[in-house]
Amino acid sequence: MISTAFVLLAAIHGAVAAQTTGSFSVLSYNVAGLPDIISSGNPSVNTPLIAARLGPYNIINVQEDFNYHAALYAGDKHAHRTPTSGGAGIGSGLNTLSDFEYVDFERVGWKDCNLNGGDCLTPKGFTFLRTRVSEGLWVDIYNLHTDAGSDSGDITARGKNFAQLTSYIASNSAGFPVVVMGDTNGRYTRSGDSETLRSFLSNTGTTDAWVSSIRKGSFPAAGSNALVCGAPFPAGTSQTDVDACEVVDKVFFRGGPTASFLSGTYSNDHYAFIDSAGLPLSDHYPILSRIDWRLSSSLRLGDTTGGPHGTTFTDITGILADSVPKITTITIRGANRLDAVSITSRTTSGSTVTSTRGGTGGTAVTLTLGTSERITSTVACSAQYNGRTRVFYLKVTTNQGRSIEAGKTTSSCVTNNVPSDAGSPGAWGLVGFWGRAGDEVDRLAPIWGAAY
């Protein structure tokens, strides 16, 4: 949920230049939160110790956050945390703790599991959320826990788990930067898993932080000896040796057309999560990556209003087909709410393409842009209708002071202004939208492009 403070902050965006470079840290940690009697760790004692050490990390994905969830959150101070789905046998054990606001949180269960190891006894799967790391930088965060075990049935189930996730990313994260992290239960040295993991990287365009940062792009050979870690690491083991072993907990990342991920470091942060005797606080290791990013100089995401309903959409994919096209006509439909938004754009080759989101209700109003005219401001308002948050109102204004509007204003509105930093090859203006829609518009945010 987006807070009132977030809405007020979003209302002034565009008044100053956005930060165009930066970094954020992510941590993946299986916290072994099964009940003490069946856990391979000591969660009743160790969970509070884990919670107190999460503060330095910007985004944390935890797995097996089951029966000691309250203790984990009680000792943590992150401002934004996903709600629990329940204890062992009821919930997925997947949660995210973050310094950044997020929208569109979803839990998705696996369609396949192998019966032999208890994987089918709790609703394992993955979670998705879209987080605003900085102005203009929205990143899709995935948290996963795949089928465990090493027999052929487990390896086959894991392959299907990753195929399901790949399909979801293709449908929901096209054009967006992505970070996937969690307990994969897979190793590159294990035949079957190796092919699954490398296929996932190829099909999603992601990079494995360990392979990239520690192994300099060299994958371990499938069928070779496992690069096992200490259990626990002997006292005095160097960080280099700690990082060299392969663990099943992994971090994958990719940038997008609106923001490049320049690099992603890797560290097994074992020494930050040990007890007074030097023993690890979980039966898995905490995996840290710091991702450096740079905003595009020609394409930028604006801030959003609305709710997590309808189907995700983005005009980024259409934009990518032709570099950055210019909007020539915009039509918005509305009455009591915003029913639809439609844009017609001219590509660099001179052809036109039309994109329509939403339904057919309401009254249509159209603005045809003149020579050197571009949309430089949007105002969108949201409210509840039939128990769902939807977009009720949209107004767009051009650099020549002309505007159109549809729907009805509410007390919750977000104003997005054109980026003020210099772009290339032209001036900034509206080039598309991203959000969610069905028979009406459920979520809406602008995409700005330096194309005019």
Summary of the structure (lengths in Angstrom):
residues: 452
radius of gyration: 23.3
end to end distance: 34.5
largest distance: 72.1
contacts: 1632
relative contact order: 0.13
helix: 18%
strand: 39%
